[in-house]
Amino acid sequence: MASGRVSEGADTEGGAHTHDGTAADTAPAPPAAPVAPEVAAADAACPASGETVRIDSWIWSVRLVKTRSMGATACRGGHVRVNGERVKPAYAVRVGDEVRLRHAGQERVVVVKRLIRKRVGPPVAAECYVDNSPPPPPREAVAPAGLRDRGTGRPTKRDRRDMERLRGLTGPDEAS
């Protein structure tokens, strides 16, 4: 067997064989990169090309509101604006729209980057919009007014009025 040919069943350093039995120069295919299940879920949640997504469904799916019905209620109440205009819950949102949502005492300003119709995890949902919201106001460094020592009992009417005055809920000239 000095001819230099390799028999058909022989293995040459892990290489593949051609039909005539000579070694082929093919490298094994690299394993496919695993796709994160969250990203796969977001891709599955995207509408097909040409389809639209309702604004109440979109703000729910990117986790700006807790439930879809809360999103619809916010739209009906005028708390959701798209590109500066108040919208109804069935408004079709598009990529690039600016959505303003007043919720829980603060305003969220987001720009739509990606349309999804099903709720996904928070890291994936954050990739579907650009958050341009103003920062929340800083909390005061002082202790909150109205904390009472344990065991002092229920506050009197005078104590309650003093606490309200400290919190700024009533003016100093209001005397009831």
PEHUZI-V482032 format. One record per residue. PHI is phi in radians with two decimals (none if undefined). Layout:
((PHI) (PHI))
//
This chain:
((none) (-1.62) (-1.31) (1.54) (-1.54) (-1.74) (-1.17) (-1.11) (-1.57) (-1.35) (-1.91) (-1.95) (0.85) (1.37) (-1.43) (-1.54) (-1.98) (-1.48) (-1.08) (-1.50) (1.74) (-1.46) (-1.28) (-1.81) (-1.68) (-2.02) (-1.58) (-1.13) (-1.20) (-1.18) (-1.15) (-1.16) (-1.17) (-1.21) (-1.62) (-1.09) (-1.09) (-1.17) (-1.20) (-1.11) (-1.16) (-1.17) (-1.14) (-1.22) (-1.41) (-1.26) (-1.28) (-1.19) (-1.06) (1.61) (-1.48) (-2.04) (-2.23) (-1.18) (-1.16) (-1.16) (-1.23) (-1.20) (-1.19) (-1.30) (-1.22) (-1.65) (1.16) (-1.47) (-2.24) (-1.34) (-2.28) (-1.19) (-1.17) (-1.16) (-1.14) (-1.16) (-1.14) (-1.12) (-1.15) (-1.13) (-1.44) (1.47) (-1.59) (-2.05) (-2.21) (-2.03) (0.92) (1.52) (-1.97) (-1.18) (-2.23) (-1.52) (-1.05) (-1.57) (-1.06) (-1.51) (-1.53) (-2.20) (-1.12) (1.73) (-1.22) (-1.72) (-1.92) (-1.97) (-2.25) (-1.66) (-2.60) (0.98) (1.39) (-2.38) (-1.85) (-1.84) (-2.10) (-2.29) (-1.95) (-1.25) (-1.79) (-2.61) (-1.66) (-2.38) (-2.03) (-1.99) (-1.24) (-2.17) (-1.13) (-1.00) (-1.12) (-1.29) (-1.11) (-1.17) (-1.40) (-1.59) (-2.64) (-1.87) (-1.54) (-1.94) (-1.19) (-1.19) (-1.14) (-1.16) (-1.11) (-1.18) (-1.34) (-1.24) (-1.38) (-1.43) (-1.16) (-1.10) (-1.26) (1.73) (-1.33) (-1.96) (-1.17) (-1.19) (1.58) (-1.46) (1.54) (-1.34) (-1.21) (-1.38) (-1.11) (-1.15) (-1.09) (-1.09) (-1.14) (-1.11) (-1.15) (-1.12) (-1.13) (-1.16) (-1.31) (1.51) (-1.36) (-2.27) (-1.42) (-1.23) (-1.51) (-1.34) (-2.19) (-1.91))
//
